[in-house]
Amino acid sequence: MSVEEDHDDVMSEEDITVVESMTSQEHASKKRKFTSKVWNDFHWSRDKDGKEKATCKNCRKEYAYDSQKGGTSTMSRHLKKCPRLKMQDVGQLLLSTNNGELATRARKIDQSKFRDLVARLIIGKNLPFNCVEWTEFRELCSYLNVDVETISRNTTRSDILKMHKFQKEVIRKKLQCSPGKMCLTSDMWTSVNTTGYISLTVHFVDQDWVLQKFLLNFSPLPPPHTGQALSDKLFLMLNDWGIEGKVTSITLDNAASNTSCVKIMKSRFIARNVMSDTGKRNFHIRICAHIINLIVRDGLTEIDPAVIKIRLAVKYLKGSQRRKQNFLDTVSDLGMSVKMGVRQDVKTRWNSTYLMLQSCISYEKVFTHLRLVDPDYAESPNGEEWEQIKVVTKFLKVFYDLTTLFSGNKYPTSNFYFDGVCQIKVLLDQETTNDIEFIRNMAKKMQEKFAKYWKKLSPILAMAVVLDPRLKFEFVEFTLEKVYPVEREMKKEVDIIRKRMAALYKEYHTASTLRGSTTTNETQNSGTVNGGNSGLNGSAFMKEFAAAKKNGGQQSDKSELEQYLS
């Protein structure tokens, strides 16, 4: 930087006079190289006495400067508290003159904010840590702001770990402040490289009556995956979060190791006096969507040959681009339009099999024609098998709709299960007398699998319905009358549910008294937890129940006062 540069936008007239009065010989000997970054915001000059000084470009504050010593710490401290710099927004552009023309210069970047945003980007989009070392990424950052400091993958990793630690403490505080019990869901997953993982999610209603859900852990789980190993891992996670004493239930699938895990967990909870006998009965909740999956998969074995042919046909079509084009050309030749794509299923998920069958029905003629014109294509269902697929797809739609409803994650679903599971039971009972033999056999196989879980599921699912203020016990009795044509069986099931509810209420009331809770406050807030969901209102049983109530059905022998008090 030269002292003869034009600085009239920031320097006083007196300073300019002093600088201009210097001879060219003096000036040449006084040239200095300023390498510190602070000189981006300071001007060097001499006063009348020839002493060196540094003037802030932003606020015009002057500091003594000795070029022999070269100290800039005073100027650095000034920049941190310069009032003119503080007045400028992060995204504000500063105007400066450049050869008489207006130019823009971006404000100095906040490096800590930049690193925080990069960490959030990597987490949100699942990018590799070394993306910050990509040449293209660094060029982009440099283009947006030349002052940006590049970071390494190790620095990014450290930033993400710090962010994780901070967020974990935020969640921990929310868990500690929650006054009620908590429900857990857990599942296992094996990656393509056969590494086992276990997840743990917590669900609870916080002190503001807002339904909360957090994925607490997703951790590697080395073999063996026994019930003992699973319970040890889950207790390790619960202790880490400090919520062992708040757990009221856990939802798991129907694997044998999970059943063993639940028994061990219940034993440890009871030994530590954090679970009562009532809690013991309601501790293990089975995944209803998984049960439906098992039921339907058993039923689909009746038409395995047709399903296998459809699966092979779809796999053949998706094997190459040429085959896909042949399929589209055939659709066009037959004067048809492509309404939806042909979907490929995942064997372990029956709902994907349902979607595959549904998508292929529209192209029955296309598959039949391809068998004639493509010598390599041989796996196509015959006419009888296509009819089976059509009937089965219609039959399975109820199961698919219920699976979709049960799998919702934007609303509470526990009050939907009883109604949906009862619909399945009634449907299977009806289809065991169907005129079509394979549907009849299919329903019987599904009924056997259903019976295995019904007795374990019905009481706990009914309790969730009783707590729904739209339904209560009336809907439970109304539905069980359809499930159990014999009145004695229906009353027996109702008595079991009533006893469970009484025990649960007694335990809850005792716990509320110990906490000093007031029933009035709980009642006032109970309606704000969930505004309701159209899924239950639209069910066949619900519509029939509403019509029965409207027409005076379900009459009670109690007086108006007795009904009110009850």
C-alpha positions, 0 to 999 in steps of 0.5 A, a space after each residue: 500500500 502506498 501513501 500517495 493512494 487516494 484516501 479522500 473518502 476516509 481521511 481529513 483534508 489536513 491529513 491529505 495535505 501532509 501526505 501530498 506535501 511529501 516529495 517523491 523521494 521521501 515517498 519511495 523510501 517510505 513504502 511499506 508492505 502491510 500483510 496483516 488482515 487488519 489493514 483491510 479496515 485501516 489506513 496508514 499515514 503520517 501526521 504533521 510531526 511525521 509520526 505514523 498512525 493508523 486510521 479506521 476506515 469505518 469510524 475514523 478512530 486513530 491509533 499510533 503505529 510503529 512500523 519498526 515494531 509492526 504491532 497490530 493487536 490494538 487495531 484487532 481489538 478495535 475491530 471487534 467493538 467498532 460501532 460502525 461494524 456492529 451497525 451493519 447487518 450480516 448480509 448487508 453490502 457496503 458501497 465503495 468507490 473504485 476508479 470513480 465507479 460504484 462496486 460492492 464488497 460483501 460484509 466480512 463472514 462470521 466463520 462460526 456461523 458458516 461452520 454451523 450451517 455447513 454442519 447442518 447441511 451435511 446432517 440434513 442431506 447425509 453428505 460425507 464429511 470430506 465434502 468440505 474438501 471438494 474443490 467445487 465446494 471450496 470454489 463456491 464458498 470463495 465465490 460467495 465470499 473471498 474471506 471464507 476460511 476453508 475447513 477440513 473434514 476433521 473440523 467438520 466431524 468435530 463440529 457435528 459431534 459438538 452439535 449432537 452433544 448440544 441437541 442431546 442435552 436439549 432432548 434430555 432436559 425435555 425428558 426430565 421435565 415431562 411429568 408423565 409416563 413414556 412409551 417406547 418403540 424399538 426395531 432391529 435392522 441389518 445392513 447390506 454388509 450384515 451389520 446389525 443395528 437397533 433403534 429406540 424411539 420415545 413417545 410422550 405428552 409433555 407438560 404443555 400437553 403436546 405429543 412428542 416423539 424423539 429418535 433417541 438411539 440408532 446404534 450398532 448391535 453385534 451378535 448374538 441378537 438374543 433376548 438377553 442381549 437386546 434387553 441389556 442394550 435397551 437398558 443401557 440406552 434407558 440409563 443413558 437418557 435417565 428415563 428408566 423409571 418413566 417407561 410404561 410400555 414398549 412396542 416391538 414386532 413379533 420375533 421370538 427374541 423380542 418376546 424373550 427380551 420383554 420378559 427380562 425387561 419386565 422382571 428387572 422393572 418389577 425388581 426395581 419397583 418401577 412397574 406394577 402388576 397392571 403395568 406388567 400386563 400392558 407392557 408389551 405392545 405388538 406392532 399391529 401393522 406387522 401382525 397384518 403383514 404376517 396374516 396376509 403373507 400366510 394367506 397369499 401362499 394360496 395363490 403363490 404360483 400366480 404371484 410368483 409369475 407376476 413378480 418374475 414378469 415385472 422383474 423381466 420388464 425392469 431388466 433392461 431399457 429395451 424391454 421397458 420400451 417394448 412394453 410401452 410400444 405394446 401399450 401404444 399398439 393396443 390403444 391403451 394409455 399408461 395410467 400408472 407404472 408397473 411396480 416391483 415388490 419387496 417379498 418381506 412387505 406384503 403391502 408392496 406385493 399388493 401394489 404390484 398386483 394392483 398395478 399389473 391388473 391394468 396391463 393384463 392384455 399387454 402381458 398376454 400380448 408380450 408373451 406372443 411377440 417376445 420369445 424371451 418372455 415366458 412367465 405370464 399368468 394364464 386367464 384363471 390366474 389373472 382372475 385370482 389376482 383380481 379377486 385377491 386384490 379386491 379382498 386385500 384392499 381392506 388390509 392395505 387401507 388399515 396398514 396405511 392408517 396404522 402406519 401414520 406418523 403425523 397423528 396418534 393411532 392407538 385409538 384406531 387399532 381396535 376398530 380396524 382389527 375388529 373389522 379384520 376379524 369380522 371380514 375373515 369370519 365372513 370369507 371363510 364361507 365364500 363361494 370361491 374355494 381359494 378365497 375360502 382357504 385363504 381366509 381360513 389360513 389368515 384366521 388361524 394366524 389372527 387367532 394367535 394374536 387376538 386374545 393378547 391384543 384386544 384388551 389393550 387396544 380396546 382401552 385406547 378406544 375407551 379413552 377416546 371421548 368420542 367413543 368410550 365404552 359404548 363403541 367397544 360394546 357395539 363392536 364386540 357384539 359384531 365380533 362375538 355373535 354369542 352374547 356370553 362370549 361378548 360379555 366375557 370379553 367386555 368384563 376383561 376390558 372393564 377389569 383392566 381399565 379399573 386397575 389402570 385407573 386405580 394405578 393412575 389415580 394413585 400416581 396422580 395423588 402422589 404427584 399432587 396433580 388435579 383431576 380438574 386440570 387434566 380434564 380441561 386439557 384432555 381435549 387439546 391433545 388431539 383434535 381427532 382424525 378423519 381415519 376413524 370417523 370414516 370407518 364402516 363400524 364408526 358410521 354404523 355406530 353413529 347412526 345407531 346412536 342417532 336413531 336411539 340405539 344403545 338405549 340405557 336403563 339409567 336415568 339422565 342423572 345416573 348417566 351424567 354421573 357415570 
